[in-house]
Amino acid sequence: MRIDVLTLFPELIDAFAGTSIIGRACAAELVRIVATDIRDFARDNHRSVDDKPFGGGPGMVMSCGPVFDAVEHVTALDDAKPSLIMLTPQGQTLTQSLANELSGCDRLVLLCGHYEGFDDRIREGLSPREVSVGDYVLTGGEVAAMVLMDAVVRLVPGVLGSDQSTTEESFSDGLLEYPQYTRPREFRGMTVPDVLLNGDHAAILRWRQEQSVERTKTRRPDLLRD
Ligand code: 6GU
């Protein structure tokens, strides 16, 4: 999978792409993450990428010119036709199911905004898929793009050690994960549930399923309604 990230802060994306599990996936060439600075496509000596909103109002708006040029430039860097994704709080909320869908793509182009938002003709002219990472406001799209890439790249076959770690985790079956324990068996008076210690695998499976349902009922009842 190739992911191009159009951003005003390529150093943030490069650090992310070089670190931890994502860094390992890039080194193993399971995924390629390429950050491109939108400012390189500015048209003036000040390297401006934003301007005052028509009609007035606070803040600045990302301009069409540099964004269209940047999208067209990175699109041409590879033969595969990319899905263009704009990170914006106005988008469809990222879910595990969307991450699963995107993990099947050969190529993504992620467009990160800053300031008060994008000139709306970027939506009109480029028809990006718009994705949000939750109902709160960030200062820019980079952190959201990293959230999306993290959720997607870990689902690419070979990135995680075992496929089980993505099929048993929270959300993969619509439920939260059951409680986990490791050694020691007793810590500050708190013990590990007996069922996990006696090697009865059917009983362990049953207990874990019950715990998953119980946790989901108390913490995220919204996940059970449908
Ligand atoms: Cl994708 N961008 C920004 N700026 N804020 C957000 C977001 C994205 N998703 C949630 N909040």
Boltz pocket constraint, residues with backbone or C-beta under 6 A from the ligand:
constraints:
  - pocket:
      binder: B
      contacts: [[A, 86], [A, 87], [A, 88], [A, 89], [A, 113], [A, 131], [A, 132], [A, 133], [A, 134], [A, 135], [A, 136], [A, 137], [A, 138], [A, 139], [A, 140], [A, 141], [A, 144], [A, 145]]
      max_distance: 6.0
